[in-house]
């Protein structure tokens, strides 16, 4: 086994996805990014894919392939979040058009083929709706044997929802896909709103990013200047950096406190649609299917991001 953890990042960029991708690219000693798969979520698929390509260019990582994935959830119509991320999904910085394009293979086929042929188990980081990963499991259930771990940004257990009173956005968009992933039997770690709402990009925490004076420093500063308007208007001190918690956990899990439980997803329509519920005491003989992060050392988290981004 290599010293670096091989990962695939499934994503729907998205400002916080951008920070996650950049953090992964900036951590080559710990992480080997095998590929990026895109999915519809924060904005439609054409835009999430274009954003992934532009972020690959920003990070100067042309060797990482990008695969275009699913355009819509398994069952429901697509719900997007331009009201947060802007029409492009990455409004704020003036990033140039991408230099390279996507690979020919569909993201689901890439996931199946890569996991089936992997020399060692691969960690799959899921930053958006879980449609691609669920489709891969449905198509080829044997791939779960080659997954070291799913690390997911999604759900909410005590913090309430961020798209409805009960649901977090990624789960809400495709709860049926989330159900498939949580019931897959693969070791799973979850970064819910309970943790990500503690990771707010306050002025003091992001001051080191603003002072970098690099292309990446300027871009991420402009991203935050655009996107924080929504969360500040809703009572936050700054934009919660949701998705980079997934990458930070892989780099330094000691900054998180986790609790094991049985996570279930509400598939019903109405008020509970997409709600995540955890059974912490294993009623009726249930067994845990996930480790859920409930606390984060937010200052260490932002220190890690600033340290790694300074290397670009």
C-alpha positions as CSV (number, residue, x, y, z in Angstrom):
1,X,0.0,0.0,0.0
2,X,1.3,3.5,-0.8
3,X,1.8,6.1,1.8
4,X,-0.7,8.4,0.1
5,X,-4.4,7.7,0.3
6,X,-6.0,7.3,-3.2
7,X,-9.2,9.3,-3.5
8,X,-11.9,10.1,-6.0
9,X,-13.8,13.3,-5.5
10,X,-17.5,13.4,-6.5
11,X,-18.6,17.0,-6.6
12,X,-21.0,19.8,-7.7
13,X,-18.9,23.0,-7.6
14,X,-20.1,25.3,-5.8
15,X,-17.9,27.7,-3.7
16,X,-17.3,25.3,-0.8
17,X,-16.6,22.5,-3.3
18,X,-13.9,24.8,-4.8
19,X,-12.2,25.0,-1.4
20,X,-12.4,21.3,-1.0
21,X,-10.8,20.6,-4.4
22,X,-8.1,23.1,-3.8
23,X,-7.3,21.7,-0.4
24,X,-7.0,18.2,-1.9
25,X,-4.8,19.4,-4.7
26,X,-2.6,21.2,-2.2
27,X,-2.1,18.0,-0.1
28,X,-0.1,15.7,-2.3
29,X,1.8,14.1,0.6
30,X,-1.4,12.7,2.1
31,X,-3.7,12.4,-0.9
32,X,-3.6,11.1,-4.4
33,X,-6.5,12.5,-6.4
34,X,-7.2,9.8,-9.0
35,X,-10.1,11.6,-10.6
36,X,-13.0,14.1,-10.2
37,X,-16.6,13.1,-11.1
38,X,-19.2,15.9,-11.5
39,X,-22.9,15.8,-10.7
40,X,-25.8,18.2,-10.9
41,X,-26.5,19.9,-7.6
42,X,-25.6,23.4,-6.7
43,X,-26.1,24.3,-10.4
44,X,-26.9,22.1,-13.4
45,X,-24.3,19.6,-14.7
46,X,-22.9,21.7,-17.5
47,X,-21.9,24.4,-15.0
48,X,-20.6,22.1,-12.2
49,X,-18.4,20.3,-14.8
50,X,-17.1,23.6,-16.2
51,X,-16.4,24.8,-12.7
52,X,-14.4,21.6,-11.9
53,X,-12.3,22.1,-15.0
54,X,-11.6,25.8,-14.1
55,X,-10.6,24.8,-10.6
56,X,-8.3,22.1,-11.9
57,X,-6.6,24.9,-14.0
58,X,-6.5,27.2,-11.0
59,X,-4.7,24.5,-9.0
60,X,-2.4,23.7,-12.0
61,X,-3.4,20.1,-11.8
62,X,-3.9,19.2,-15.5
63,X,-3.1,15.5,-14.9
64,X,-6.2,14.9,-12.8
65,X,-9.1,13.6,-15.1
66,X,-12.6,15.0,-14.8
67,X,-15.6,12.9,-15.7
68,X,-19.1,14.2,-16.4
69,X,-21.8,12.4,-14.4
70,X,-25.6,12.4,-13.8
71,X,-27.8,15.3,-14.9
72,X,-30.6,14.7,-12.5
73,X,-31.4,12.8,-9.3
74,X,-32.5,9.1,-9.3
75,X,-36.2,9.9,-8.8
76,X,-37.0,13.6,-8.1
77,X,-36.6,16.6,-10.3
78,X,-33.4,18.6,-9.9
79,X,-33.3,21.4,-7.3
80,X,-30.4,23.8,-7.6
81,X,-28.9,26.6,-5.5
82,X,-28.1,29.6,-7.7
83,X,-29.6,31.8,-5.0
84,X,-26.4,30.9,-3.0
85,X,-23.7,30.3,-5.6
86,X,-24.8,32.6,-8.4
87,X,-25.7,31.7,-12.0
88,X,-22.4,30.1,-12.7
89,X,-22.2,28.2,-9.4
90,X,-18.9,29.9,-8.8
91,X,-19.7,33.6,-9.0
92,X,-17.2,36.1,-7.7
93,X,-13.8,35.4,-9.2
94,X,-13.2,36.0,-12.9
95,X,-11.8,32.5,-13.7
96,X,-10.8,32.0,-17.4
97,X,-12.4,29.3,-19.5
98,X,-11.0,25.8,-18.9
99,X,-7.9,24.8,-20.9
100,X,-8.7,21.1,-21.1
101,X,-11.9,19.1,-21.4
102,X,-13.6,16.2,-19.8
103,X,-12.8,12.5,-20.4
104,X,-15.0,10.5,-22.7
105,X,-16.2,8.0,-20.2
106,X,-19.3,8.7,-18.0
107,X,-18.6,9.3,-14.4
108,X,-20.6,6.3,-13.3
109,X,-18.6,4.0,-15.7
110,X,-15.3,5.6,-14.4
111,X,-16.3,4.8,-10.9
112,X,-17.1,1.2,-11.7
113,X,-14.0,0.6,-13.8
114,X,-11.6,2.4,-11.4
115,X,-12.8,0.7,-8.3
116,X,-12.9,-2.8,-9.9
117,X,-9.3,-2.4,-11.1
118,X,-7.9,-0.7,-8.0
119,X,-4.7,-2.1,-6.6
120,X,-5.8,-1.0,-3.1
121,X,-9.0,0.3,-1.6
122,X,-10.0,3.8,-2.7
123,X,-11.7,6.5,-0.6
124,X,-14.6,8.2,-2.3
125,X,-15.3,11.7,-1.2
126,X,-18.9,12.8,-1.9
127,X,-19.3,16.6,-1.8
128,X,-22.7,16.9,-3.4
129,X,-25.8,14.8,-4.2
130,X,-24.9,11.1,-4.2
131,X,-26.4,10.3,-7.6
132,X,-23.2,9.2,-9.3
133,X,-22.1,7.0,-6.5
134,X,-25.5,5.4,-6.0
135,X,-25.8,4.7,-9.7
136,X,-22.4,3.0,-9.7
137,X,-23.4,0.8,-6.7
138,X,-26.7,-0.1,-8.5
139,X,-24.9,-0.9,-11.7
140,X,-22.0,-2.9,-10.1
141,X,-22.6,-3.8,-6.4
142,X,-19.3,-5.5,-6.2
143,X,-17.4,-2.2,-6.3
144,X,-18.2,-1.7,-2.6
145,X,-15.5,-4.3,-1.9
146,X,-12.9,-1.9,-3.3
147,X,-14.0,1.2,-1.4
148,X,-12.0,2.0,1.7
149,X,-14.5,4.5,3.0
150,X,-17.1,6.9,1.9
151,X,-16.5,10.4,3.4
152,X,-19.6,12.5,2.8
153,X,-20.6,16.1,3.3
154,X,-24.3,15.9,3.9
155,X,-27.1,15.6,6.4
156,X,-28.0,17.3,9.7
157,X,-28.8,15.7,13.0
158,X,-29.2,18.5,15.6
159,X,-28.6,21.7,13.5
160,X,-31.8,21.8,11.4
161,X,-31.8,22.1,7.6
162,X,-30.4,24.6,5.2
163,X,-32.9,24.1,2.4
164,X,-36.0,23.1,4.5
165,X,-36.4,23.2,8.3
166,X,-35.4,19.5,8.4
167,X,-33.1,18.7,5.4
168,X,-29.6,19.5,4.3
169,X,-29.3,20.4,0.6
170,X,-27.2,17.5,-0.7
171,X,-29.4,14.9,0.9
172,X,-32.6,16.8,-0.1
173,X,-31.7,16.9,-3.8
174,X,-31.3,13.1,-4.0
175,X,-32.4,11.3,-0.9
176,X,-32.9,8.0,-2.8
177,X,-29.2,8.1,-3.8
178,X,-28.2,8.8,-0.2
179,X,-30.3,5.8,1.0
180,X,-28.4,3.6,-1.4
181,X,-25.0,4.8,-0.2
182,X,-25.8,4.6,3.5
183,X,-27.1,1.1,3.1
184,X,-24.2,-0.1,1.0
185,X,-22.2,-1.6,3.8
186,X,-19.2,0.5,3.1
187,X,-17.5,2.2,6.1
188,X,-18.9,5.8,6.0
189,X,-18.0,9.0,7.7
190,X,-20.4,12.0,7.6
191,X,-19.7,15.7,7.9
192,X,-23.1,17.2,8.6
193,X,-24.3,20.7,9.2
194,X,-23.7,20.1,12.9
195,X,-20.0,20.4,12.1
196,X,-19.9,22.6,9.1
197,X,-21.9,25.4,10.8
198,X,-19.1,25.5,13.3
199,X,-16.6,26.2,10.4
200,X,-17.7,29.7,9.5
201,X,-15.3,31.8,7.5
202,X,-15.1,34.7,9.9
203,X,-12.9,37.7,9.1
204,X,-10.1,36.7,11.5
205,X,-10.1,33.1,10.2
206,X,-9.8,34.1,6.5
207,X,-7.4,37.0,7.0
208,X,-4.4,34.8,6.0
209,X,-6.1,33.9,2.8
210,X,-6.8,37.5,1.9
211,X,-3.1,38.3,2.4
212,X,-1.7,35.6,0.2
213,X,-1.3,37.7,-2.9
214,X,-1.5,34.7,-5.2
215,X,-3.9,33.7,-8.0
216,X,-5.5,31.2,-5.6
217,X,-5.5,33.6,-2.7
218,X,-7.3,36.3,-4.9
219,X,-9.8,33.7,-6.3
220,X,-10.8,32.3,-3.0
221,X,-11.1,35.7,-1.4
222,X,-13.4,36.8,-4.2
223,X,-15.4,33.6,-3.8
224,X,-16.0,34.3,-0.2
225,X,-16.9,38.0,-0.8
226,X,-19.6,36.8,-3.2
227,X,-21.0,33.9,-1.3
228,X,-20.9,35.2,2.3
229,X,-23.7,37.6,1.6
230,X,-26.3,34.9,1.8
231,X,-25.2,33.4,5.1
232,X,-24.4,36.7,6.8
233,X,-28.0,37.7,5.9
234,X,-29.1,34.6,7.7
235,X,-27.2,35.2,11.0
236,X,-23.8,33.6,10.3
237,X,-20.5,35.5,10.9
238,X,-19.3,34.1,7.5
239,X,-19.9,31.5,4.9
240,X,-19.7,28.0,6.4
241,X,-17.0,26.0,4.5
242,X,-18.9,22.8,4.4
243,X,-17.2,20.6,1.8
244,X,-13.5,21.1,2.8
245,X,-14.3,19.3,6.1
246,X,-14.3,16.0,4.1
247,X,-10.7,16.7,2.9
248,X,-9.5,18.0,6.2
249,X,-10.8,14.9,7.9
250,X,-8.6,12.7,5.6
251,X,-5.6,14.9,6.3
252,X,-6.1,15.3,10.1
253,X,-9.0,13.4,11.6
254,X,-7.9,14.4,15.1
255,X,-9.6,17.8,14.7
256,X,-13.0,16.1,14.7
257,X,-15.1,14.4,17.3
258,X,-17.3,11.6,15.9
259,X,-20.1,9.4,17.1
260,X,-21.2,6.2,15.6
261,X,-24.9,5.6,14.8
262,X,-27.4,4.2,12.3
263,X,-28.1,6.9,9.8
264,X,-31.4,6.8,7.8
265,X,-32.8,9.1,5.2
266,X,-36.5,10.1,4.9
267,X,-37.7,9.4,1.4
268,X,-41.2,10.7,2.0
269,X,-42.4,13.9,0.3
270,X,-43.4,16.9,2.4
271,X,-41.7,18.4,5.5
272,X,-39.4,15.5,6.2
273,X,-38.2,14.9,2.6
274,X,-34.4,14.4,2.7
275,X,-34.2,14.5,6.5
276,X,-31.4,12.5,8.1
277,X,-32.0,10.7,11.4
278,X,-29.4,8.9,13.5
279,X,-30.1,6.1,16.0
280,X,-27.3,6.5,18.5
281,X,-28.4,3.7,20.9
282,X,-29.1,1.0,18.3
283,X,-32.8,0.3,18.9
284,X,-34.3,-3.0,17.9
285,X,-30.9,-4.6,17.2
286,X,-29.8,-2.0,14.6
287,X,-26.1,-1.7,13.9
288,X,-24.1,1.4,13.1
289,X,-23.6,2.3,9.5
290,X,-21.7,5.6,9.9
291,X,-19.4,7.7,12.0
292,X,-20.9,11.2,12.3
293,X,-18.8,14.2,13.1
294,X,-20.4,16.4,15.7
295,X,-17.5,18.7,16.7
296,X,-14.6,20.4,14.9
297,X,-11.7,22.5,16.0
298,X,-12.6,25.3,13.6
299,X,-9.4,27.4,14.2
300,X,-7.2,24.4,13.3
301,X,-9.3,23.7,10.3
302,X,-8.9,27.2,8.9
303,X,-5.2,27.1,9.8
304,X,-4.8,24.0,7.7
305,X,-6.5,25.6,4.8
306,X,-4.4,28.7,5.0
307,X,-1.2,26.7,5.3
308,X,-2.0,24.5,2.3
309,X,-3.2,27.3,0.1
310,X,0.0,29.3,0.8
311,X,1.8,26.5,-1.1
312,X,0.1,27.3,-4.5
